[in-house]
């Protein structure tokens, strides 16, 4: 068997990773609340407001409200992604189970890589369900002609998956490096919810802001929703945005893989 | 067991050393563990037992020295060697929110495909079938230990390495573990058992190595280590006369009768019988493992 083949995880390992995440009741409930729960609650409130006072509150559907829900999902989804990513990255270590897996002789890189599809299957099912509900509601509750187009719905879905996947991978790499759930959780949540908006709004930082992963994510937001997303855009070329995201994710995953392969178990 | 033994030694270590900064945890250990036996790695707490096991299993790197596991060089052929090894290092750990069976499924996924089919058998073997679908957080310490053993058996291992498997067990649990180890050896597997519980090792193992301060101070069969004294224990119908008769030897009065410093039991017996003294007992004195252990470690302490 080549070194590359040995490093690739099999489907049984991926299913095992998914099992470990979905059986954590607290985590599963939190992720569902932050994605599906938040979407259902938002549209329920919008629908009730519209039903109570149609003259003052417009229909719950349409592009504008979907943009607001996308903004909400991008923030809460990132939180859910950080939670899932740091659990996937450090769950075995903190429970002492990593040693039990390492003594099987299975490549540590393979054990590490299995966390990516396993964790994404767990996280993205919640995010995708939430966005599907939002997309349906945006069409079902829209006035005639105000419903988002199929193309913009698809673009919005792809963007929210990109945003949450990026944060999941950053958290996975960082928690595997740190060997802890809590530290990456605090760092990344503080980064996403507090530090990043401040840094992006600091104009004197100039082009240095282009190197932030969130700049890339925001620049890739679909045009149909961008004006309503309450985010600052810096007009960075798409290729640069993609490159910045890949660089951050790649670097974080690489240090996580290195630490997993070399740490004393 | 599917694996067939093709090498006389399951573990071979030469000059194996592990340093943590200036502290030497394992000091130039030379060790050969024969296959098909229960082997005890015996030493006081902090003697470097777990560190040696962690090196053998590739969980930590050796500072210097070489080692082979099942005839395969480590860590170069780690994956191949460990596929035929089951191990518990320190206390077995599990995900508490998963059931016993789910914990085994997770480890089986990291082993070959056939491991999944061994889950039920492994659970039955350690007596956990009825609790297999309960969450591990509801298990007692003994049950968690047994789950660890079940996990170690998933790979149908040729070699089992159990680090302090009796820790925290009640006498019944220790007896069960002892019987299980002997059962595994009877199947042709080798069990390496690290422990500081001298009595349990003596009852369970065929051969041992005694380790102190990171160094192996002696290794051999239990027979060799607990025998080998040059004294006989003699009990007769008239110990007073017997003592006088054996005046050419060094003789001490002990609780069991007389301790005679001599090797030739037949000669002693003949002299006593020919003198008309009834011999009730005559046997080479055995030294307990505990005494042997204390002798060795005390000698080292004095030399230090």
Interface residues (C-beta under 8 A of the other chain):
Chain A: X6 X10 X12 X13 X15 X16 X19 X20 X23 X24 X25 X91 X95 X96 X97 X99 X100 X101 X102 X103 X104 X105 X106 X107 X111 X264 X265
Chain B: X54 X57 X58 X59 X60 X78 X79 X80 X81 X82 X83 X85 X87 X89 X92 X93 X94 X95 X96 X97 X98 X102 X103 X105 X106 X107 X108 X109 X110 X111 X113 X116 X148 X151 X155
